[in-house]
Amino acid sequence: MTQTNCLKVMASLPPHLFLSQIYTANQDIKIVYKLNCIVCFTGAHYFVLVRAKVPGNQNRVWTLYNDDDPPKRFQDFADVSRYLMQSNVVPTMVIFEGQPYRDVTID
């Protein structure tokens, strides 16, 4: 897979995955997986985009942590996707967090 194709796949990742929409054999699956972290590699070093709570904000916020640069916050996942597409990075690993439907808030 070329880097461009890899970036397109990463940028198209949904921020939430509902297993009942993926596996039709069992409609009783009541878990949603929320994208929480994207580890990226630039060819020289790694950096990470993390969705976490920050002081003064009730919802989780996407934040870029990259070596000596100050953390950079994004408005939403669409901004994260645009950043991935515009940067010349390779998303190396994604981390999802599973939660029962009843415990899920879309943030």
N, C-alpha and C positions, 0 to 999 in steps of 0.2 A: 504494500500500500504506500503510495506516495505521501509526502508530508502534507500536501494540499488536501488530498482525500482524507487523511487522518484528521486534519483540522476541521474539515466539513462535518465529519462524523461527530467530533467532540462538540462543535458548536450546535449540532442538531439534537444533542442529548436533552431530554426533558428534565426539568428540575424535580419531577415526581414520577415514579413508576408504580402503577397499580397492578399487582400480579393477576387479579381477576380479569384484567383486560388483555393480558398476555397469554395466560393459560385458560383455555375455554373448557377443559375437561373438568375442572373443579371450580365452580362459581362461588364456593364457600370460603375461598382464600380472602381474608380480610386484612391484608397487610399492604401498606404503601411504603415504598422506598424513596427517601428524599436524598437528592444529591447534596453532599455536605463538603466535599473536598476534591480538588483537582491538583495533582502534582504534575508539574511541567518541567521539561528539560530543554535548555537552549543550545546545547552543544558545548557549553562551558560550565554551566552549573544548573542546579535545580532551584525552583521556587514553588510556592504553593498558593492556591486560592482556597480560602476557607469560608464556609457559611456558619457564622457563630453569633451569639448575642454579644452586644457591645454596650458599655455603660450609656444610659440615656435613651436607649431604644428597646422597645418591647419585642420587636421582631428580630430574627437573625439577619445579619448583613453580610454580604460577600465582601471579603477583604483580601487584598494581595499582599503577601509577605515575600520580599525579595532582597535578601542580603542587607546591605547598608541603607537602602532606600526606606523612607518612612512608609508605614502601611498605607495602602491606597484602598479606599472604600468605593464600592460600586452601588448604584441605585437599585439594580435588580439583575436577574439572571440574563436578561437580554443584553445588558451592558457587559457582563462577563463573556458571553458568547462573542460579541463584537470584538472585545479585547483579544480573545483567543484567535479570531480570524485575522486581525490586523497585526498581531505579534508574530514573529517568526519562531514559534516554540512548538515543541512536540508534547502534547498531553500524554503523560506516561502512565498514570494511574488515577482512577476515579474511585471515590469512596461514597457509598450510599449508606444511609441509616434506616433500618426497618422499624416501623411502628404500626401497631394495630390501627385500623381506620378510626376508631372512636377517639384515639389519642392525638390525631393529626390536626394540626392547624397549618393552613397553607400560608407560609411566610417567605 
